[in-house]
Amino acid sequence: MTTTPRLGRAALVVSLIVAPWLAGCASSGQDTWTKPGVTEQQRGRDTLDCLTEARRVTPGPGGPSESVNQDRYRRCMTERGYTSGPAQ
């Protein structure tokens, strides 16, 4: 029995669930992260990694609430060599 197809399917499911979260949690739509020579796929992975690292879950009366520490997110992207600027 091989786990590779399962891992591929799991990654696809996670990406489909996380994509809307990324859109809502990333820094404002006015900016984009750029890095010379990086592919869109790598930028997406780095963005997801940094958003995951910056994610906070806080308890509340209506259930847990998720938010992103924007300073931590920006610091993570900067440490990976990206710069933020106006969207093209």
The 8 nearest C-alpha neighbors of each residue, nearest first, counted from 0:
[[1, 2, 3, 4, 5, 6, 7, 8],
 [0, 2, 3, 4, 5, 6, 7, 8],
 [3, 1, 5, 4, 6, 0, 7, 8],
 [2, 4, 6, 5, 1, 7, 8, 0],
 [5, 3, 7, 6, 2, 8, 1, 9],
 [6, 4, 8, 2, 7, 3, 9, 1],
 [5, 7, 9, 3, 4, 8, 10, 2],
 [8, 6, 4, 10, 5, 9, 3, 11],
 [7, 9, 11, 5, 10, 6, 12, 4],
 [8, 10, 6, 12, 11, 7, 5, 13],
 [11, 9, 13, 7, 8, 12, 14, 6],
 [10, 12, 8, 14, 9, 13, 15, 7],
 [13, 11, 9, 15, 14, 10, 8, 16],
 [12, 14, 10, 16, 11, 15, 17, 9],
 [13, 15, 17, 11, 16, 12, 18, 10],
 [16, 14, 12, 13, 18, 17, 11, 19],
 [17, 15, 13, 14, 18, 12, 19, 20],
 [16, 18, 14, 20, 15, 19, 13, 21],
 [19, 17, 21, 20, 15, 14, 16, 22],
 [20, 18, 22, 21, 17, 23, 16, 15],
 [19, 21, 17, 23, 18, 22, 24, 16],
 [22, 20, 18, 24, 19, 23, 25, 17],
 [21, 23, 19, 20, 24, 25, 18, 28],
 [24, 22, 20, 21, 25, 19, 26, 27],
 [25, 23, 21, 22, 20, 67, 26, 66],
 [26, 24, 21, 22, 23, 27, 50, 28],
 [25, 27, 24, 28, 69, 30, 29, 73],
 [26, 28, 29, 30, 25, 24, 31, 23],
 [27, 29, 30, 26, 31, 86, 25, 22],
 [28, 30, 27, 86, 85, 31, 84, 26],
 [31, 29, 85, 86, 84, 28, 27, 83],
 [30, 32, 86, 83, 84, 85, 33, 29],
 [33, 31, 83, 82, 81, 84, 30, 34],
 [34, 32, 81, 82, 83, 31, 35, 84],
 [33, 35, 81, 37, 36, 80, 82, 32],
 [36, 34, 37, 33, 81, 80, 38, 82],
 [35, 37, 34, 38, 33, 39, 41, 42],
 [38, 36, 35, 34, 41, 42, 39, 33],
 [37, 39, 41, 40, 42, 36, 43, 34],
 [40, 38, 42, 41, 43, 37, 44, 33],
 [39, 41, 43, 38, 42, 44, 37, 45],
 [42, 40, 44, 38, 43, 39, 45, 37],
 [41, 43, 39, 45, 40, 44, 46, 38],
 [42, 44, 46, 40, 41, 45, 39, 47],
 [45, 43, 41, 47, 46, 42, 48, 40],
 [46, 44, 48, 42, 47, 43, 49, 41],
 [47, 45, 43, 49, 44, 48, 42, 50],
 [46, 48, 50, 44, 45, 49, 51, 43],
 [49, 47, 45, 51, 46, 50, 44, 52],
 [50, 48, 52, 46, 51, 72, 47, 75],
 [51, 49, 53, 47, 52, 48, 72, 54],
 [50, 52, 54, 48, 49, 53, 47, 67],
 [51, 53, 49, 50, 54, 48, 72, 71],
 [52, 54, 50, 68, 72, 67, 51, 71],
 [55, 53, 67, 51, 52, 66, 50, 68],
 [56, 54, 66, 65, 67, 57, 53, 68],
 [55, 57, 65, 64, 63, 66, 58, 54],
 [56, 58, 64, 63, 55, 59, 65, 66],
 [59, 57, 63, 62, 64, 56, 60, 61],
 [58, 60, 62, 61, 63, 57, 64, 56],
 [59, 61, 62, 58, 63, 64, 57, 56],
 [62, 60, 59, 63, 58, 64, 57, 65],
 [63, 61, 59, 60, 58, 64, 57, 65],
 [62, 64, 58, 59, 57, 56, 65, 61],
 [63, 65, 57, 56, 58, 62, 66, 59],
 [66, 64, 56, 55, 57, 63, 54, 67],
 [65, 67, 55, 54, 56, 68, 64, 24],
 [66, 68, 54, 53, 69, 55, 24, 50],
 [67, 69, 53, 71, 70, 72, 54, 66],
 [68, 70, 72, 71, 67, 73, 26, 53],
 [71, 69, 73, 72, 68, 74, 53, 75],
 [70, 72, 74, 68, 69, 53, 73, 75],
 [73, 71, 69, 75, 53, 70, 74, 49],
 [74, 72, 76, 70, 75, 71, 69, 77],
 [73, 75, 77, 71, 72, 76, 78, 70],
 [76, 74, 78, 72, 73, 77, 49, 71],
 [75, 77, 79, 73, 78, 74, 81, 72],
 [78, 76, 81, 74, 80, 79, 75, 73],
 [77, 79, 75, 80, 76, 74, 81, 73],
 [80, 78, 76, 77, 81, 75, 45, 74],
 [79, 81, 77, 78, 34, 76, 82, 33],
 [82, 80, 34, 77, 33, 76, 32, 79],
 [83, 81, 33, 32, 77, 34, 84, 80],
 [84, 82, 32, 31, 30, 33, 81, 85],
 [83, 85, 30, 31, 86, 82, 32, 33],
 [84, 86, 30, 29, 31, 87, 83, 32],
 [87, 85, 30, 31, 29, 84, 28, 32],
 [86, 85, 31, 30, 84, 29, 33, 32]]
